[in-house]
């Protein structure tokens, strides 16, 4: 089932990425009064956890640098209820999907079937140890097929993310270190230029890189060692294994059907860059 989990990640990720790349979600969150992109991001994604302190959000999100969550939580909720941010995120994400997919694909029987099967998988997995996924499971599943497809794809993304964090913790790889390994796996060198970490203080980045060198995961030039590549690939393989449980709810025929109906949806989003 690890292969299935990887394939489903490839098909569903472009659906989820409209939340972060397309304009509609940002516009909805800004209309509520969120001053910056990151105010809206933290407020809407963390809202499912309730009004928790920044330390809890930092732990649940895992890969943000120290202090980044605290710049937005809880201040982003002081005048805007978390529930309003969640609703705005859903509205904007669904609107972007409709725009990118067009009326014909967004209103097709295939999309309705994709939403139904994705929801069946997304609402079936155990929640133990899956903090962000469990939070998503507390939210109502939308009735509209486009919104339901986005919501369920995002549930599965958070489920996978929780498992990925477990794999990182088991490998003793911190959040910033994970970004370095991901950058190198994508062929980005030097890794410190990666968009998720390039803004961090130079001393902080130097300490992370030195720590990875001391562990033998990168070499003096900042490239993977054999051990580093093996560690990164092992984390990804375990992430796939841990992401497989939701798809046990689908029969082989349903899985084949889900791949078939998602393929044109995902392909159109990939072509548009989910924007």
Long-range contacts (C-beta under 8 A, 24 or more apart in sequence): 1-241, 1-244, 1-247, 1-248, 2-237, 2-240, 2-241, 2-243, 2-244, 3-240, 4-244, 4-247, 4-255, 5-160, 5-240, 5-241, 5-243, 5-244, 5-247, 6-240, 7-259, 8-121, 8-156, 8-243, 8-247, 8-258, 8-259, 9-160, 9-240, 9-243, 10-266, 11-259, 11-262, 11-263, 11-266, 12-118, 12-153, 12-156, 12-157, 12-262, 12-266, 13-157, 14-266, 14-269, 14-270, 14-274, 15-97, 15-149, 15-150, 15-153, 15-265, 15-266, 15-269, 15-274, 16-150, 16-153, 16-154, 16-157, 17-269, 17-274, 18-93, 18-96, 18-97, 18-100, 18-150, 18-269, 18-274, 18-275, 19-89, 19-92, 19-93, 19-96, 19-150, 19-154, 20-274, 21-273, 21-274, 21-275, 22-92, 22-93, 22-96, 22-99, 22-100, 22-274, 22-275, 23-96, 23-275, 24-91, 24-92, 24-93, 24-95, 24-96, 24-99, 25-88, 25-89, 25-92, 25-93, 25-96, 26-92, 27-92, 28-88, 28-89, 28-91, 28-92, 28-95, 29-85, 29-88, 29-89, 29-92, 31-88, 32-80, 32-84, 32-85, 32-88, 33-79, 33-80, 34-76, 34-80, 34-85, 38-71, 38-72, 39-72, 39-75, 39-76, 40-76, 40-85, 40-88, 40-89, 41-72, 42-69, 42-72, 42-73, 42-76, 43-72, 43-73, 43-76, 43-77, 43-80, 43-82, 43-85, 44-85, 44-86, 44-88, 44-89, 45-89, 46-73, 46-82, 47-77, 47-82, 47-83, 47-85, 47-86, 48-86, 48-132, 48-135, 48-136, 48-138, 48-139, 49-131, 49-132, 49-135, 50-82, 51-77, 51-82, 60-131, 60-132, 61-132, 62-165, 62-168, 62-175, 62-178, 63-175, 63-176, 63-178, 63-179, 63-196, 64-175, 65-175, 65-176, 65-197, 65-200, 65-204, 86-139, 90-142, 90-147, 90-150, 90-151, 91-147, 93-147, 93-150, 93-154, 94-142, 94-144, 94-146, 94-147, 94-150, 97-146, 97-149, 97-150, 97-269, 98-146, 100-268, 100-269, 100-272, 100-274, 100-275, 101-146, 101-265, 101-268, 101-269, 102-268, 105-264, 105-265, 105-268, 106-146, 110-261, 110-264, 110-265, 111-145, 111-146, 111-149, 111-261, 111-265, 112-145, 113-257, 113-258, 113-261, 114-149, 114-258, 114-261, 114-262, 114-265, 115-145, 115-146, 115-148, 115-149, 115-152, 116-148, 117-250, 117-254, 117-257, 117-258, 117-261, 118-148, 118-149, 118-152, 118-153, 118-156, 118-258, 118-262, 119-148, 119-151, 119-152, 120-249, 120-250, 120-254, 121-152, 121-156, 121-246, 121-247, 121-249, 121-250, 121-258, 122-152, 122-153, 122-155, 122-156, 122-159, 122-246, 123-152, 123-155, 124-246, 124-248, 124-249, 125-159, 125-245, 125-246, 125-249, 126-245, 129-162, 129-166, 130-158, 130-159, 130-162, 130-163, 131-162, 132-158, 132-159, 132-161, 132-162, 133-158, 133-159, 133-161, 133-162, 149-265, 156-243, 156-246, 159-243, 159-245, 159-246, 160-239, 160-242, 160-243, 163-238, 163-239, 163-242, 163-243, 164-235, 164-239, 164-242, 166-242, 167-235, 167-238, 167-239, 167-242, 168-235, 170-238, 171-231, 171-234, 171-235, 173-231, 173-235, 174-208, 176-200, 176-204, 176-205, 176-208, 177-208, 177-211, 177-212, 178-235, 180-208, 180-209, 180-212, 180-218, 181-217, 181-228, 181-231, 181-232, 181-235, 182-232, 184-218, 184-222, 184-223, 184-224, 184-228, 184-232, 185-224, 185-229, 185-232, 185-236, 189-222, 189-223, 190-222, 191-222, 192-222
